[in-house]
Amino acid sequence: MVQLLTLHEVRGYLRRSHGVGLAMFIAVAYALGSMVIGGMLTFARFSGGYSVLVLWGNALGLQPWNYPGLLIEAPWGFIELPFFATIAMVLVSIGVGLGMAVAVFLGAHLIRVRKASAGRPTATGAIAGLTPAMIALVTLGACCSTTAAATAGVGLVAQASGSSTSNLLLNNWFLGVFQIVVVYVALLAQELLLRVYGSMFGASDPGFSAMRSPESRPVDRRTVASAALRISLVAAGITWGLAVLADWTVVSPASATAGMWFNWVVEHWLLSGVAVFVALAPRPARALFVWLTPRTSGYVVRSVLLVGAWSLAVWVPPPVSGTGAEGFGNELLGLLGAGSNLGAVAPAMSWGVVLLLRWVFQYLLLGSFAAAIALSPRRTLDWISDVDRVPNLAGAAGPIAPATPGVPADPR
């Protein structure tokens, strides 16, 4: 787990491929581009020499996350370096450099082995299809810099998090946090991509450290459906989990009610965390839930998951719904004009495509998936992880097959 969280395979692949320099170049280029687009670096002609000014705050005491800041003036322009925005930009730039450098080396290797891999269409098609997806996922979180997002992508972030554009413009620290999390999750996905498919070209690419035999599975309807579900769970889980931080820009956690904390911890963080964990690492998630199922702690976890799934995807009864905990049914009743005695809650946004997508991909998808895991964890995770179609994992999904005469028994 520590190696996964510290991107062990990503860093090792770049080091063995001598790609550290490329990663640094991409990171620096992206940082400079972000500064120019976001207004942190402005080129102009000024009279006078160089001056450096440290800004410790403003008279109104607003936006304390921008201070202490640094303002550098020069004859060719000026540089503004707000505190948290600068940190966020550096972290996002590093993530973009790592992700894009790996994608470049991996793509170049795929081109070199294109003829040699003609006999492995399934494996090559899988890696060729997943690599652009990882590139797109990395650039999704990094398409707007920590300052440029305030003018370019703030509307999209506001819709995804259930906040408003004006609120995020005032509390622009959320934009930096949003991008850092999205880029980091994208790098975790790329780390898992290298672990799974790195063995496929381990013998021919010195950048790969794994030398296992690849698991060949056909690309059929179930594979496509499982991949689509996992992508949807990642996108919905990240945006739904980060929506709590958007709520904190309006409601202080110190003054929040018990219903709000239930909404944040159970409905948001627990359900989104399980969704992202299962989507990125379905087999470790399956092993964990199979281990927890017969234990008391497993029943507690599944019970809490079921309660959270019901409250998010179905309905929260009054008067709890009036304290900050609400679900799809409550917002639907509120949209239809029902009273608070039925638990009706006004939706976070007006009726339209955005609200419909929010209901489908956050309320219903995350709630239904959590309920499926709570009620039938083994069957659900067997399907999404494909363990029943992998020979070396088939024994873990069912009873051990009897030994064949003349063949040694399976030690499992």
C-alpha positions in Angstrom: 0.0 0.0 0.0 2.9 2.4 0.8 4.4 1.6 -2.6 1.1 2.3 -4.3 0.5 5.6 -2.6 4.1 6.7 -3.3 3.9 5.8 -7.0 6.7 3.2 -6.8 6.2 1.8 -10.3 5.8 5.2 -11.9 9.0 6.5 -10.4 10.9 3.3 -11.0 9.8 3.1 -14.6 11.0 6.7 -15.3 14.3 6.0 -13.5 15.0 2.8 -15.4 13.9 4.4 -18.7 16.1 7.5 -18.0 13.0 9.6 -18.2 13.5 11.8 -15.1 14.8 14.7 -17.3 11.8 14.5 -19.6 9.4 14.5 -16.5 11.2 17.6 -15.1 11.0 19.4 -18.5 7.3 18.7 -18.8 6.7 19.8 -15.2 8.6 23.1 -15.7 7.0 23.8 -19.1 3.5 23.2 -17.6 4.2 25.3 -14.6 5.4 28.2 -16.8 2.4 27.8 -19.1 0.1 27.8 -16.1 1.6 30.9 -14.7 1.2 32.8 -17.9 -2.4 31.6 -18.6 -3.4 32.1 -15.0 -1.9 35.6 -14.6 0.8 34.7 -12.1 3.4 35.6 -14.7 2.8 38.7 -16.8 5.2 40.1 -19.4 5.2 43.9 -19.8 7.6 46.8 -19.9 8.1 48.8 -16.7 10.4 51.5 -15.8 12.8 50.9 -13.0 14.7 47.9 -11.7 13.9 44.8 -9.7 11.9 44.8 -6.5 10.6 42.0 -4.2 7.6 42.5 -1.9 6.3 40.1 0.6 2.5 40.4 1.2 1.3 39.3 4.6 -2.4 39.9 4.2 -5.0 42.4 3.1 -7.0 45.0 5.0 -10.2 43.1 4.8 -8.8 39.9 6.1 -10.1 37.9 3.1 -8.7 34.8 1.5 -6.0 34.1 4.1 -4.8 31.0 2.1 -3.1 33.4 -0.3 -0.7 34.8 2.3 2.1 35.2 2.8 2.5 35.9 -0.9 5.3 37.1 -3.0 5.3 39.9 -5.6 8.3 40.3 -7.9 8.5 43.3 -10.2 11.0 43.6 -13.0 11.6 45.6 -16.2 10.1 42.8 -18.3 7.0 42.1 -16.2 5.9 40.8 -12.8 5.3 37.5 -10.9 2.6 37.0 -8.4 3.0 34.0 -6.1 0.1 33.5 -3.7 0.9 31.0 -1.0 -1.5 28.0 -1.5 -2.0 28.6 -5.2 1.8 28.3 -5.7 2.0 25.1 -3.7 -0.9 23.6 -5.6 0.6 24.7 -9.0 3.9 23.0 -8.1 2.2 19.8 -7.0 0.0 19.6 -10.1 3.0 20.4 -12.4 4.9 17.5 -10.8 2.0 15.2 -11.3 1.6 16.2 -14.9 5.3 15.7 -15.5 5.3 12.2 -14.1 2.1 11.1 -15.9 2.9 12.6 -19.3 6.5 11.3 -19.2 5.4 7.7 -18.5 2.8 8.0 -21.3 5.4 9.2 -23.7 7.8 6.4 -23.0 5.1 3.8 -22.9 3.6 5.0 -26.2 7.1 5.0 -27.8 7.6 1.4 -26.7 4.3 0.3 -28.1 5.2 1.8 -31.5 8.5 -0.1 -31.4 6.9 -3.4 -30.6 3.9 -3.0 -32.9 5.0 -5.7 -35.4 6.3 -8.0 -32.7 2.9 -7.8 -30.9 0.8 -8.8 -33.9 0.2 -12.2 -32.4 -1.2 -10.7 -29.2 -4.0 -8.5 -30.3 -6.0 -8.6 -27.1 -3.0 -7.6 -24.9 -1.8 -4.9 -27.3 -5.3 -3.5 -27.8 -5.9 -3.3 -24.1 -2.7 -1.4 -23.4 -3.1 0.9 -26.4 -6.6 1.7 -25.3 -5.8 2.3 -21.7 -2.7 4.5 -22.2 -4.6 7.4 -23.9 -7.3 7.1 -21.2 -4.6 7.7 -18.6 -3.2 10.6 -20.5 -6.7 12.1 -20.7 -7.3 11.5 -17.0 -4.1 13.2 -16.0 -4.8 16.2 -18.3 -8.4 16.4 -17.0 -7.1 17.5 -13.6 -4.4 19.6 -15.0 -6.0 21.3 -17.9 -6.4 24.5 -15.9 -3.8 25.9 -13.6 -4.6 26.7 -10.0 -5.2 30.3 -11.0 -6.5 29.8 -14.5 -9.2 27.5 -13.2 -10.8 30.5 -11.7 -11.6 31.8 -15.2 -11.6 28.7 -17.4 -12.8 25.6 -15.5 -14.5 27.0 -12.4 -18.0 26.5 -13.9 -17.3 22.8 -14.6 -15.9 22.3 -11.1 -18.8 24.1 -9.5 -21.3 21.9 -11.3 -19.4 18.7 -10.4 -19.2 19.7 -6.7 -22.7 21.1 -6.4 -21.4 24.6 -5.6 -21.8 27.9 -7.4 -19.3 29.7 -9.6 -19.3 32.9 -7.5 -18.7 30.8 -4.3 -15.7 29.0 -5.8 -14.3 32.3 -7.2 -14.4 33.7 -3.6 -13.0 30.4 -2.1 -10.5 29.6 -4.8 -8.5 27.3 -2.5 -11.0 24.6 -3.4 -10.0 24.7 -7.0 -6.4 23.9 -6.1 -7.4 21.0 -3.8 -9.7 19.7 -6.5 -7.0 19.5 -9.1 -4.4 18.1 -6.7 -6.7 15.2 -5.8 -7.8 14.5 -9.4 -4.2 14.4 -10.7 -3.1 12.2 -7.8 -5.9 9.7 -8.4 -4.9 9.7 -12.1 -1.4 8.9 -11.1 -2.6 6.1 -8.9 -4.5 4.7 -11.8 -1.4 4.9 -13.9 0.6 3.2 -11.2 -1.9 0.3 -11.3 -1.8 0.3 -15.1 2.0 -0.3 -15.0 1.6 -3.0 -12.4 -1.0 -4.9 -14.4 0.3 -4.4 -17.9 4.0 -3.8 -17.2 4.5 -7.6 -17.2 3.3 -7.7 -20.7 6.4 -6.1 -22.1 8.7 -6.8 -19.2 11.1 -8.9 -21.3 11.5 -6.3 -24.0 11.3 -3.0 -22.2 14.0 -2.4 -19.5 11.7 0.2 -17.9 9.4 -2.6 -16.6 10.4 -4.4 -13.4 7.7 -7.1 -13.4 8.3 -10.3 -15.4 5.1 -12.1 -14.8 3.1 -13.8 -17.5 0.3 -11.5 -18.7 -3.3 -12.6 -18.1 -5.0 -12.8 -21.4 -8.8 -12.3 -21.3 -11.1 -11.6 -24.2 -12.6 -8.2 -24.7 -16.4 -8.9 -24.6 -19.5 -7.2 -23.4 -18.7 -7.9 -19.7 -15.2 -6.4 -20.0 -16.5 -3.3 -21.7 -19.3 -2.9 -19.1 -16.9 -3.5 -16.2 -14.5 -0.9 -17.6 -17.3 1.6 -18.1 -18.6 1.1 -14.6 -15.1 1.5 -13.1 -14.5 4.8 -15.0 -17.9 6.1 -13.9 -17.2 5.1 -10.3 -13.9 7.0 -10.3 -15.3 10.1 -11.8 -18.4 10.1 -9.6 -16.5 9.2 -6.4 -13.9 11.9 -6.8 -16.3 14.7 -7.5 -18.8 13.5 -4.8 -16.0 13.2 -2.1 -14.6 16.6 -2.9 -18.1 18.1 -2.7 -17.7 18.1 1.1 -14.9 20.7 0.8 -17.2 22.8 -1.4 -19.8 22.6 1.4 -17.2 23.8 3.9 -16.9 27.0 2.0 -20.5 27.8 3.0 -20.9 25.9 6.3 -18.2 25.9 8.9 -17.5 22.3 10.1 -17.3 23.6 13.7 -21.0 24.7 13.6 -22.3 21.8 11.5 -25.2 19.7 12.7 -25.1 15.9 13.3 -27.1 15.5 10.1 -24.5 17.4 8.1 -21.7 15.3 9.5 -23.6 12.1 8.6 -24.0 13.5 5.1 -20.3 14.3 4.8 -18.8 11.2 6.5 -21.2 8.4 5.5 -23.0 9.6 2.3 -20.0 11.4 0.8 -16.7 10.1 2.1 -17.6 6.5 2.8 -19.5 5.8 -0.3 -17.2 7.7 -2.6 -14.1 6.1 -1.0 -15.4 2.6 -1.5 -16.3 3.4 -5.1 -12.9 4.8 -6.0 -11.1 2.0 -4.1 -13.0 -0.7 -5.9 -12.7 1.0 -9.3 -8.9 1.4 -9.0 -8.1 -1.8 -7.2 -10.9 -4.3 -7.6 -9.0 -7.4 -6.6 -7.5 -6.0 -3.4 -11.0 -4.6 -2.6 -12.5 -8.1 -3.2 -9.9 -9.7 -0.9 -10.6 -7.2 1.8 -14.4 -7.6 1.7 -14.2 -11.4 1.5 -12.0 -11.3 4.6 -14.3 -9.0 6.4 -17.6 -10.7 5.5 -17.7 -13.4 8.2 -16.4 -11.2 10.9 -18.3 -8.8 13.2 -16.4 -5.8 11.8 -17.6 -6.9 8.4 -21.2 -6.8 9.4 -20.7 -3.3 10.9 -19.1 -2.0 7.8 -21.7 -3.5 5.5 -24.5 -2.2 7.7 -23.2 1.3 7.6 -22.7 1.0 3.8 -26.3 -0.1 3.5 -27.6 2.8 5.6 -25.6 5.3 3.6 -26.7 3.7 0.3 -30.4 3.9 1.3 -30.1 7.5 2.5 -28.3 8.6 -0.7 -30.2 6.7 -3.4 -33.6 6.5 -1.8 -34.8 8.8 0.9 -34.0 10.3 4.4 -37.1 10.6 6.6 -38.0 13.8 8.4 -37.0 15.4 10.7 -33.4 14.1 9.9 -33.7 15.5 6.4 -34.1 18.9 7.8 -30.7 18.7 9.6 -28.5 18.4 6.5 -28.8 14.7 5.6 -30.7 14.2 2.3 -30.9 11.9 -0.7 -32.3 11.5 -4.2 -35.9 11.0 -3.0 -35.7 14.1 -0.8 -34.5 16.3 -3.7 -37.0 14.8 -6.1 -39.8 15.6 -3.6 -38.4 19.1 -3.3 -38.4 19.6 -7.0 -42.0 18.4 -7.2 -43.1 20.9 -4.6 -43.8 18.6 -1.7 -43.7 19.8 1.9 -41.0 19.3 4.5 -43.2 16.9 6.4 -42.4 14.4 3.7 -38.7 15.1 3.9 -38.6 17.3 0.8 -35.3 19.2 0.3 -34.6 21.8 -2.3 -32.0 20.6 -4.8 -28.6 22.2 -4.9 -29.3 23.5 -8.5 -32.3 24.1 -10.7 -33.7 21.4 -13.0 -31.6 20.7 -16.1 -29.0 18.4 -17.5 -26.5 19.1 -14.7 -29.0 18.1 -12.0 -30.0 15.0 -13.9 -26.3 13.9 -14.2 -25.8 14.6 -10.5 -28.7 12.4 -9.6 -27.7 9.6 -12.0 -23.9 9.4 -11.5 -23.6 10.5 -7.9 -26.8 9.8 -6.0 -28.1 6.7 -7.8 -24.8 5.2 -9.1 -22.8 5.5 -5.9 -25.8 4.5 -3.7 -26.7 1.5 -5.8 -23.1 0.3 -6.0 -22.7 0.6 -2.2 -25.9 -1.3 -1.6 -24.8 -4.1 -4.0 -21.5 -4.4 -2.0 -23.3 -4.3 1.3 -25.8 -7.0 0.3 -23.7 -9.3 -1.8 -20.0 -8.3 -1.7 -18.5 -11.5 -3.1 -20.8 -11.6 -6.2 -20.5 -7.9 -6.9 -16.7 -7.8 -6.6 -16.3 -11.1 -8.5 -18.1 -9.5 -11.4 -16.2 -6.3 -11.4 -12.7 -7.9 -10.8 -13.2 -10.8 -13.3 -11.6 -13.2 -10.9 -13.9 -16.0 -12.1 -12.3 -15.8 -15.5 -8.6 -15.7 -14.4 -7.2 -19.3 -14.0 -4.9 -18.5 -11.0 -7.7 -16.8 -9.1 -10.6 -19.1 -9.9 -10.1 -21.1 -6.8 -10.6 -18.1 -4.6 -14.1 -17.5 -6.0 -15.5 -20.9 -5.3 -14.9 -24.4 -3.9 -11.6 -26.1 -4.7 -11.9 -28.6 -7.6 -11.2 -32.2 -6.8 -7.8 -33.5 -7.7 -7.4 -35.3 -11.0 -5.8 -38.8 -10.9 -2.1 -38.6 -11.7 -2.0 -34.8 -11.2 -0.8 -33.3 -8.0 -3.5 -31.6 -5.9 -3.8 -27.8 -6.0 -2.0 -26.6 -2.8 -4.8 -24.0 -2.4 
